[in-house]
Amino acid sequence: MKAIKHVLKTILITISCICAVSLLSACSNDKAKERSKHIISSKEPVAIAITWPKRGRLENLYRGATLAAEQVNTKGGVLKRKLKLLEHPGKESVTKSLLDAKEITKNKNVLAVIGHYHPYLSIPTSTLFQFHGIIMIDPATSNKALTNRGYDLVFRLIPNNDKFGFAAARYAKAKGYKKIIIYYVKNDFGRELANAFEKNAFAEGLDIVDRLSYEDGQRDFSNTLEDWKLLHKFDAVFVAGDPTETALIIQQARKLKLMTPFIGSHRLDSDEFIKLAGKEAEGTVFISTYHPDEPNQQTKDFVKGYKARFGKMPDTWAALGYDAVNLLVKAIEASKSIDAKKIANTLKKLKNIPGVAGPYQFNQQGDLVKPKLILKVIKDGKSQRVLSKRIKK
């Protein structure tokens, strides 16, 4: 009986998403107008829901957002309204995330959502948030589908996969790598990033000697690695996947005396990857948008404030959580309104908005214009810059 109810709930949620999509193009949206009217007239704090996993290095996003909200509230809030963060630790299934999103939409004080970590969660839930007039600021989804559906309340804080693929291919060319292998996780994120890298690698004149996928959650990669060692000559491996699998791939490669350099995506930008891969992580290169040694006062103040509040250095997720809250506050102040539509429109008009992982500037789709791309390398157990200059496209 419980299983039947669960399936029915999933069907109902899916149907509601489909209906929402068809209604988004309507001239008016009663749900969104009702929310806007309530938030503007309410004396309650402006709520920001965070739909994000609360585990390991990912929890740092909550810490960064918390620091930003505390700093804003200490100064009296925004437009004389305090901020309130609502924690909704990530549900790593589409059904549970959609149900959680439905619960968030029932809270009329929620103006914005920060999340999700996984694209297969952020893309479907963004439909519900758009329909209910809630701004969505996504710190992790690089899949293009997040912002190519005409939703005016959805924003991406990081470059999309095309930009990440370009940066990785450009780096490979600069290093003199001519023959590359692509290894990617078999899901939408891995496929799209692999495609983006392959397209840009061809444009740079590089030769893709093999391209294979692996299952999400796979633990043994030895057969594939042995085949590559025996059958191919190559200069580097581009891996499009998460920290756990990538760490295992590199460890098993080194065990087989396969010492080829590895290039990864932004998802490797974490202490967790270094811890999982151990000494074998040395020399791995990946792409990011934040480094704590940025020579601007805002980053210095952020690092100082974060260390004082939480007793450790902030990582990229902490920086993105911090920026997400502050971007919303800056747009509220500039628009002089707590209406989601006005805030979103203002956010797309502002240019070079300061941020510790910025500056930020959004186009009409909610994507970054000229995003910052930093290449990092694991050296001496820490992530360090590969280049002193940012990569530009």
Secondary structure, 3 states (H helix, E strand, C coil): CHHHHHHHHHHHHHHHHHHHHHHCCCCCCHHHHHHHHHHHHCCCCEEEEEEECCCHHHHHHHHHHHHHHHHHHHCCCECCECEEEEEEECCCCHHHHHHHHHHHHHCCCEEEEEECCCHHHHHHHHHHHHHCCCEEEECCCCCHHHCCCCCCCEEECCCCHHHHHHHHHHHHHHCCCCEEEEEEECCHHHHHHHHHHHHHHHHCCCEEEEEEEECCCCCCCHHHHHHHHHHCCCCEEEEECCHHHHHHHHHHHHHCCCCCCEECCHHHCCHHHHHHHHHHHCCCEEEECCCCCCCCHHHHHHHHHHHHHHCCCCCHHHHHHHHHHHHHHHHHHHHCCCCHHHHHHHHHHCCCECCCCCCECECCCCCECCCCCEEEEEECCEEEECCCCCCCC
